[in-house]
Amino acid sequence: MGAYFALTFAISWSGALAVAAPHLIRHESLPKLTGILMFPVMLLGPCLAGILLTWLVDGRAALRDLRARMSPFRIPARWFATLFIPPLLVLSLL
């Protein structure tokens, strides 16, 4: 459990630093767009950490099982489409 949180933290903040680094190196303040771009990059941390730890702990078979369980074909298309509404609303507000 601790490895997941440490890896999530490291991936999220490394991504945020990668987005902000060009401005920080030049000793500039961060533009609004950079701040906005840092948010979705940081959201990749939990996803990537979960996938990476699944692969490290249980191997490729676990990744295939995870992919099979996440298959969108088990869900009717109208419900699958509704999953895109909240992210699209967030992106439109940002």
Residue, then its C-alpha position, 0 to 999 in steps of 0.5 A: m500500500g505504501a509503495y502505491f502512494a509513494l509511486t503515485f506521488a513520484i509520478s504525479w509530481s515528476g509530471a508536474l515538474a516536467v510541465a513547469a520546469p522550462h519556466l522554473i529554469r528561466h526563473e519565470s512565473l508560471p503562466k495560467l496555461t502551465g498551471i492548467l496543464m499540470f492538473p491532467v498530468m498529475l492525474l496520470g500518477p494514480c493510473l500509471a502507478g496502479i498499472l505498473l504495480t499490477w504488472l510488477v506484482d502479478g505480471r502480464a497475466a494480471l494486466r490481461d485480466l485487468r484489461a478483460r475486466m475493463s472491457p467496454f463491451r460489457i457496458p451498453a454504449r449509452w452508459f459508456a458514453t455517459l462516462f465521458i461527460p464529467p471529464l468533458l465538463v471539467l475540461s470545458l471549465l478549465 
